[in-house]
Amino acid sequence: MVVMWRNAVGGSRDMYLATSRDGATFSTPRKLGEGTWKLNACPMDGGGLAISSSKILTAWRRETNVYLAEPGRPEKQVGAGKDIALTLSGDKTYVAWVDGTKVEAWIDGKLEKLADNGAFPSLQGLPRGGALAAWEEGGAIQIRRLR
């Protein structure tokens, strides 16, 4: 079991991760990334967590930037925005977020715009590769397959 949350430690609102093999006892929580976000509020943005047989991957927001990181490794900035979604499919990583009113996706290093006026993206990896992206746009749900 792997859990990730936005902690409140010393005035910072950084993401933390803990693991458990039995669901009852957990590892010591580890802060994700090297930077910190001093914020006297909760940004209501929990990030994304994806697990494969070979890795744990996280995506989250600090201030106005979107980061991707494996626990214990430096974070990589992939864009700017909020409301992050993350999934893994095959050997590809998919991250989606909202930047202003645009919904954007980062697919293994390539940035792609999904919508000009969207919100609340969600991602689901597909068993034969690729992912489904869904978001709200104009009062309706839009869905698109990503390769």
Secondary structure in CASP SS format (residue, H / E / C, confidence):
PFRMAT SS
TARGET T0000
AUTHOR 0000-0000-0000
METHOD secondary structure of the structure
MODEL  1
M C 1.00
V E 1.00
V E 1.00
M E 1.00
W E 1.00
R E 1.00
N C 1.00
A C 1.00
V E 1.00
G C 1.00
G C 1.00
S E 1.00
R C 1.00
D C 1.00
M E 1.00
Y E 1.00
L E 1.00
A E 1.00
T E 1.00
S C 1.00
R C 1.00
D C 1.00
G C 1.00
A C 1.00
T C 1.00
F C 1.00
S C 1.00
T C 1.00
P C 1.00
R E 1.00
K E 1.00
L C 1.00
G C 1.00
E C 1.00
G C 1.00
T C 1.00
W C 1.00
K E 1.00
L C 1.00
N C 1.00
A C 1.00
C C 1.00
P C 1.00
M C 1.00
D C 1.00
G C 1.00
G C 1.00
G E 1.00
L E 1.00
A E 1.00
I E 1.00
S C 1.00
S C 1.00
S C 1.00
K C 1.00
I E 1.00
L E 1.00
T E 1.00
A E 1.00
W E 1.00
R E 1.00
R E 1.00
E C 1.00
T C 1.00
N E 1.00
V E 1.00
Y E 1.00
L E 1.00
A E 1.00
E C 1.00
P C 1.00
G C 1.00
R C 1.00
P C 1.00
E C 1.00
K E 1.00
Q E 1.00
V E 1.00
G E 1.00
A E 1.00
G C 1.00
K E 1.00
D E 1.00
I E 1.00
A E 1.00
L E 1.00
T E 1.00
L E 1.00
S E 1.00
G C 1.00
D C 1.00
K E 1.00
T E 1.00
Y E 1.00
V E 1.00
A E 1.00
W E 1.00
V E 1.00
D E 1.00
G C 1.00
T C 1.00
K E 1.00
V E 1.00
E E 1.00
A E 1.00
W E 1.00
I E 1.00
D C 1.00
G C 1.00
K E 1.00
L E 1.00
E E 1.00
K E 1.00
L E 1.00
A E 1.00
D C 1.00
N C 1.00
G E 1.00
A E 1.00
F E 1.00
P E 1.00
S E 1.00
L E 1.00
Q E 1.00
G E 1.00
L C 1.00
P C 1.00
R C 1.00
G C 1.00
G C 1.00
A E 1.00
L E 1.00
A E 1.00
A E 1.00
W E 1.00
E E 1.00
E E 1.00
G C 1.00
G C 1.00
A E 1.00
I E 1.00
Q E 1.00
I E 1.00
R E 1.00
R E 1.00
L E 1.00
R C 1.00
END
